[in-house]
């Protein structure tokens, strides 16, 4: 019986392997990054594909191929005409979109990747400020540019500086009623690549960004997160400040009068450690002041940020999604009318668990 089973397994493997469209690595171009920007004619899309080339002396070179078309689905064919090997997207780490292109809408280009079975659902997407085509020719790290930029985004997500995002999550947010997507916002220069903040979208169009320490407020409002980065807190008007880190935060929604006049409160509960304090001893009174200052800042800036979103008529926090799943009669059309004018309160509770350095 065992012999028969082994025979059939071996035969099945041969049959299946014969049916696969196999590709030998040395015979294909494995792109690690792709960039898309507008041409001089704004109906044209310019695409740049980055391929790592490993030399005999073990050094690496980023080689790029550029093509343009009015349709993103044709660009791959045009790139293949310039490449000595067929273009394959199976190792694509990140897809980048210029700010100007993102303002016009990017879902058609994203949809091309989404429909490609070779492209991973966890591939990163990002909006870029700067000369995208020329920037991708620059060597930013010891690895190829696709891997470098992917690790840059991944590191900042794991550190709690960026919210979780990738091809799958962007598509999910774009399709969901009561939510708008967002992406990392990068700045590329001839010297370095850096995380600028979070790019905000109305459906698939870039409409604004969150930068600097505002990113922390967005993280507090958006999701449960833990961050090892530091956040500064000013105490009173005496120039005394504290820096806190290892922030662990959770948030919950409290929603009343869903059907008539929604009243929404976002409750945030946060634990943190004092990393640095510019005053004297950190007493229990000082810890309380730091907690109260953080609570006031989260509440004030959080409500200001939500009003900014309402003014832009975007909902990156998914407030509408939260209301929808608490109502049987939720209507997208009615919610779109209500959302810009409803009051959303933020309530914060901060607990300082440990004290660190006194400066």
Secondary structure, DSSP 8 states (H G I E B T S, - for coil): -HHHHHHHHHHHHHHHHHHS----GGGEEEEEEEEEEE-SSTT-EEEEEEEEEE-TTS-EEEEEEEEEESSHHHHHHHHHHH-SSEEE-TT--EEEEEHHHHHH--HHHHHHHHT-TTS-TT-EEEEEES-HHHHTTS--SSS-HHHHHHHHHHHHHHTTSS----HHHHHHHHHSTT---EEEEEEE-SS-EEEEEEEEEETTEEEEEEETTHHHHHHHHH--EEE-S-EEEEETTTTEEEEEEEEEEEEEEEEE--SSS-EEEEEEEEEEEEEEESSS---HHHHHHHHHHHHHHHHHHHHHHHHHHHHHT--TT-HHHHHHTT-SS--HHHHHHHHTT--EEEEEEEEEEE--EE-
